[in-house]
């Protein structure tokens, strides 16, 4: 498995955001094609459903942020220079 750089992760995240935005705009077009008004559909959602949808959205965003942070941490450790003290350690005699 190839290690990704932080720049590659950020590019993938940006591509994902653009894909989501594109999907949202396509959803609006689908509603319009079927004669539906997305605003009215959203207004028809009760407070319980709206709160649940917002909670699920926040959880998804938190999961994404956590995964990006974890991958960045893994990359920083993987790319860190190994700590060496100048070769093999001298074996000490036990008394």
C-alpha positions as a Python dict, from the first residue, in 0.01 Angstrom:
ca = {
    (1, 'X'): (0, 0, 0),
    (2, 'X'): (149, 331, -106),
    (3, 'X'): (175, 605, 153),
    (4, 'X'): (-17, 923, 74),
    (5, 'X'): (126, 1265, 129),
    (6, 'X'): (-64, 1532, 315),
    (7, 'X'): (-111, 1717, -15),
    (8, 'X'): (-265, 1406, -174),
    (9, 'X'): (-503, 1368, 121),
    (10, 'X'): (-605, 1733, 95),
    (11, 'X'): (-660, 1699, -282),
    (12, 'X'): (-878, 1391, -226),
    (13, 'X'): (-1075, 1576, 43),
    (14, 'X'): (-1127, 1872, -190),
    (15, 'X'): (-1240, 1637, -468),
    (16, 'X'): (-1485, 1475, -227),
    (17, 'X'): (-1628, 1814, -128),
    (18, 'X'): (-1672, 1905, -494),
    (19, 'X'): (-1843, 1571, -561),
    (20, 'X'): (-2084, 1629, -274),
    (21, 'X'): (-2163, 1979, -401),
    (22, 'X'): (-2222, 1841, -750),
    (23, 'X'): (-2451, 1572, -607),
    (24, 'X'): (-2648, 1832, -413),
    (25, 'X'): (-2702, 2040, -724),
    (26, 'X'): (-2807, 1727, -916),
    (27, 'X'): (-3056, 1649, -639),
    (28, 'X'): (-3214, 1992, -689),
    (29, 'X'): (-3241, 1920, -1063),
    (30, 'X'): (-3405, 1582, -994),
    (31, 'X'): (-3661, 1748, -766),
    (32, 'X'): (-3740, 2004, -1033),
    (33, 'X'): (-3769, 1736, -1304),
    (34, 'X'): (-4038, 1567, -1096),
    (35, 'X'): (-4218, 1890, -1015),
    (36, 'X'): (-4109, 1895, -650),
    (37, 'X'): (-3999, 2194, -448),
    (38, 'X'): (-3702, 2107, -226),
    (39, 'X'): (-3776, 2401, 3),
    (40, 'X'): (-4128, 2275, 68),
    (41, 'X'): (-3997, 1923, 126),
    (42, 'X'): (-3748, 2054, 381),
    (43, 'X'): (-4017, 2260, 551),
    (44, 'X'): (-4241, 1954, 573),
    (45, 'X'): (-3975, 1777, 778),
    (46, 'X'): (-4061, 1785, 1146),
    (47, 'X'): (-3824, 1906, 1417),
    (48, 'X'): (-3740, 1549, 1518),
    (49, 'X'): (-3644, 1447, 1163),
    (50, 'X'): (-3450, 1770, 1107),
    (51, 'X'): (-3256, 1724, 1434),
    (52, 'X'): (-3179, 1363, 1342),
    (53, 'X'): (-3058, 1462, 994),
    (54, 'X'): (-2839, 1739, 1136),
    (55, 'X'): (-2694, 1503, 1399),
    (56, 'X'): (-2610, 1245, 1133),
    (57, 'X'): (-2449, 1512, 916),
    (58, 'X'): (-2237, 1641, 1208),
    (59, 'X'): (-2129, 1286, 1294),
    (60, 'X'): (-2024, 1223, 934),
    (61, 'X'): (-1822, 1546, 927),
    (62, 'X'): (-1655, 1461, 1259),
    (63, 'X'): (-1568, 1113, 1130),
    (64, 'X'): (-1414, 1262, 815),
    (65, 'X'): (-1210, 1515, 1014),
    (66, 'X'): (-1091, 1240, 1252),
    (67, 'X'): (-986, 1014, 963),
    (68, 'X'): (-795, 1298, 794),
    (69, 'X'): (-619, 1382, 1122),
    (70, 'X'): (-529, 1018, 1186),
    (71, 'X'): (-393, 974, 834),
    (72, 'X'): (-190, 1295, 866),
    (73, 'X'): (-45, 1169, 1195),
    (74, 'X'): (41, 831, 1039),
    (75, 'X'): (212, 1009, 752),
    (76, 'X'): (411, 1234, 981),
    (77, 'X'): (540, 932, 1174),
    (78, 'X'): (607, 733, 857),
    (79, 'X'): (801, 1021, 700),
    (80, 'X'): (998, 1104, 1014),
    (81, 'X'): (1368, 1030, 995),
    (82, 'X'): (1464, 724, 1197),
    (83, 'X'): (1647, 803, 1519),
    (84, 'X'): (1991, 647, 1519),
    (85, 'X'): (2279, 683, 1756),
    (86, 'X'): (2555, 597, 1516),
    (87, 'X'): (2521, 227, 1452),
    (88, 'X'): (2506, -83, 1666),
    (89, 'X'): (2512, -52, 2043),
    (90, 'X'): (2798, -203, 2230),
    (91, 'X'): (2694, -514, 2418),
    (92, 'X'): (2750, -473, 2790),
    (93, 'X'): (2864, -753, 3011),
    (94, 'X'): (2628, -847, 3287),
    (95, 'X'): (2775, -878, 3636),
}
